[in-house]
């Protein structure tokens, strides 16, 4: 079976991987100061984060339309794919899965939609696993993605809670709200939800806690370091991790300036990681 693969722009997969595996990436919409952009087009990540840090600018996001999704499915099926596997960002955090499911309904049983329960490279690593198994068929690709999903650990240290609180995507933010907007929150993406994982007063303390969480992840098969226009902070974190970690760190580490449709909710100057552990968590 020739299997076509579709995902969305929250996956943060580098372009060389997308091209190598012929993955269709559907962009979400990014609305900045009332102007709509397709994620990754017309506004660079660096320029976006400069705007986001300024209070006079506003940013929001939207899922791709049902028509956008259906167009990708139809294109793959017309070009020879016998089935399409469409894997997307956590349904509790975005409406992408809903658009995908509605679009899939137009194609009978030829499209399978998967909620990754994740974001950024948490989704990306699942898509990559499915792509690597795609030659063995749909079930093999689904099994590979599910196996990766069971081994993911995703944490981030935000510079402020205000962006994620404003977005409504932090499931247990109440403990940090009420005169504590100056704290540096740590968050975990687990089970498709973003949850608080503690809070500290300084970025240095946040880095230390994030290092501890990375160390607790144990041996890893894949690792991605994430940041929102905070490359210097991310490189310092990575240097510390490589020097101090006692577990196996993969050689091919991905460092990603997170796509704006996620950064709009995380805020600038955040760092985080996606670890694919060597054993299920």
C-alpha positions, 0 to 999 in steps of 0.5 A, a space after each residue: 500500500 502506498 501511504 500518503 502522510 499529512 500533518 500540520 505546521 505545529 509539527 516543527 519538522 525541519 524542511 529536509 525531513 519533510 522533503 525526504 519523506 514527502 510529508 504534506 504539511 498544512 499550515 495553521 493561520 497566524 493573525 498578527 495585528 489583524 493580518 492573516 498569514 499562513 504559518 511559515 509564510 510571509 512573516 519570519 519567525 524572528 520578525 514574529 517574535 519581535 512583534 510578540 514581545 511588544 505590547 502594541 502588537 496582538 497575535 492569535 491563531 486558527 486551524 486550517 479549514 476543512 477545505 484546506 485539509 480536503 485539498 491535501 487528501 485529494 491531491 495525495 489520492 490522485 497522485 497515487 496514494 492508496 490511503 492517507 494518514 493524517 496526524 495532527 496537534 493535540 485536539 484539546 489545544 487546537 481544532 486541527 483534528 476536527 477539521 481533519 476529521 470533517 475533511 476525511 469524511 469526504 473520502 470514505 475509508 481512504 483517510 485515517 486521522 490521528 490525534 497525536 496528543 502532542 505539539 511541536 516535535 512531540 508531533 513531529 517525532 510521531 510523524 517521522 516514525 510513521 514515515 519511516 514505517 510507511 512502506 510496511 503499510 498503514 498499521 505499521 505506521 500507526 503502531 510506530 507512531 503510537 510507540 513513540 507517543 508512549 515514550 515522549 517527555 515534553 517540558 518548557 520553561 516560559 518567561 512569563 505565564 501571561 501568554 499561555 494563560 491568556 490563550 486558555 490552554 493551560 489546564 491548571 493555571 489557577 495555582 499560578 494566577 493572582 499576583 504571581 504573573 512575574 513568576 517563571 512557570 514550567 509546563 509539561 505537555 502530557 496526555 494532550 494537555 499543557 499542565 503546570 510543572 512548577 514555578 520559579 522566580 528567575 530564568 536561571 532557576 528555570 534552567 536548572 529545573 529544566 536540566 533536572 527534568 531532562 536528566 530524569 528522562 533517562 536515556 534518549 533515542 531522539 532529543 529536540 531543544 526548543 526555543 522562542 527566539 531565545 537561541 542564546 539561552 537554548 545553546 547555554 542550556 544544551 552546553 550544560 546538558 551535554 557537560 553534566 548529563 550522565 545519560 545517553 544524549 542522541 548525537 543528532 539533536 534538533 534545535 528549533 525556533 518554535 513555529 509562531 502558531 505555538 509561540 503565540 501561546 508560549 510567549 517569547 524567550 522560552 526554552 524547552 525540550 522534547 525527549 523520546 526516551 529509550 523506554 516508555 514513561 
